[in-house]
């Protein structure tokens, strides 16, 4: 008996979670479905969830097992696919939009792999877009794309994907290239640059007694080799990065800036996602209060206003702006 649309959607989410190594169980699956259900009406019994898992195994041949240690289900073969589980039009729309972003951000050979996978899906599914839509009319501009070695990036990506340690030759901004053994916990893209955040374990000849956190720029890796040893993912590292703290920069607990009327509209747009931090004054200027801001971000924010801003607090930021202004003045003499 063919599955109904709702059941196919549920199965698709279960497979998606397992492909992400999220080890879904009834509780985590329900949390994910409620997150996607903006109306908040999604309900399901644990019996139905278990039946979906059983049907995925018996009717579609999904290689699913249960891991007692993490109390969740997983795929023994992450490449498994069944054509009967067709992709919905709205899902294909998401796939194609993701491909446009990948074209701008992903280096080779992943870019070509993604393109090939999407072409394969398009051969069996509709795009989900209106008939007159032309995807080439949508462009994602990445103005700062540093050159990457395809071989190095592919090795780094595979090691991150499989949680395997890496042996690297790394060229930092200071000193000669160094050999190191590294655990690639987080792969992140920021400001046009790919970074690895993880644990530096030592060198090929010497293992540190206590590994320490560090960040590597992928474009500075000259050689990379996967090692057979693996590691467990550090959830605290991930939580830190999700909060916008890829780098361990010094931060201001609170920054208060007064944007003058000339840039008030742009400032309001910039902080539109945080309306509670904006206070409008009678003269048309805005006072913006931002908490937990990196020092360099605060400086960039002031410079962004091109002089149409006054630092209300902290005093240390005001002094840093004055110091930078004097340095720039001297450099123009």
C-alpha positions, 0 to 999 in steps of 0.5 A: 500500500503506497504511503500517503503524503504526510507519511512520506514527509515524515519519512523524509525528515527521519532520513534527513536527520539520520543523514546528518547523524542526528540519531533521531528518536521520538523526542528529537523527531517531534522537536524537529517537526514542531520547529518546521510547523509554524502553525504549531499544529503537528501531533504524532504518537510514538507508535506512529513514529515507530511504524514509520521506522519499521516501514522505511526498513521493510517497504523501502529497504532503508538500512536503519539500526538503533544505537543504544549509546545515543538512544537514536536511529542511524543509517548504516549507509549514508549514501542509501537512496530509494527512488520511491521516496520522491522529492516534493516540489517545495523540497526541490525548490529548497535544493535548487536555492541551496545549489545557487549558494553552493556555487558561490561558496563551495570550492571544487570538487564539492561544487561539481558534486553538488551540481551533479547530484542536483541534475540527477534529482531534476531528471526525476522531479519538478523544480517547484518553481513557477514556469517562467522562473529563470534561476540564472537571474538569481546570483549570489555574489561572493566578492572574497573567494580565496584560492583553495587547493581542491585536493586539500579541501576534499581531504579536509572535508572528508576528515571533518565529515567522518570525524577523522584526525588530520596530519597537516602542513600549515603556513601561518602568518608568522614563521615557517610551515609547521607539521601538526595533527589536528581534530577538525570539529567545525568547518565554517565559512566567514568573510569569504574564508573557510576555517577549521575550528578544532583541537590541536593534538601535537605533531606527527612525532609528539602528542600533546598531553593536553590538546588545545582549541585553535582555528586554522584557515583552510587556504593556508593548509599546504598538505593534508592527510587523513589519519585512521584515528577518529574523535568525538565531536565537541558540542560546546565548540559547536554551541560557541560557533552558533552564537557567532563566536568563531574566534575568541576575540575580546568583547565589550559587554555593552556598546551604546552608539548614537547614529546621527539623522543622516545615517539613521535609516541605514542604522535602523535597517541594520538592526531591524532584527533587534528592534528592542535595542533601538531608541529613537530620539526627537531629532531623528537620531538613533541610540543603539545598544548592542550587548556582547560585541567583539571589539573589532566589530564595534570599531567596524560599526563606528567606521561604517557610519563614516563619522555620523555616529557618537560613541556613548559607551564604553569610554575605552571604545571612544578612546580606541576610535580617537587613536585610530583617527589620529593614526589615519590622519598622520598617515595622510600627511 
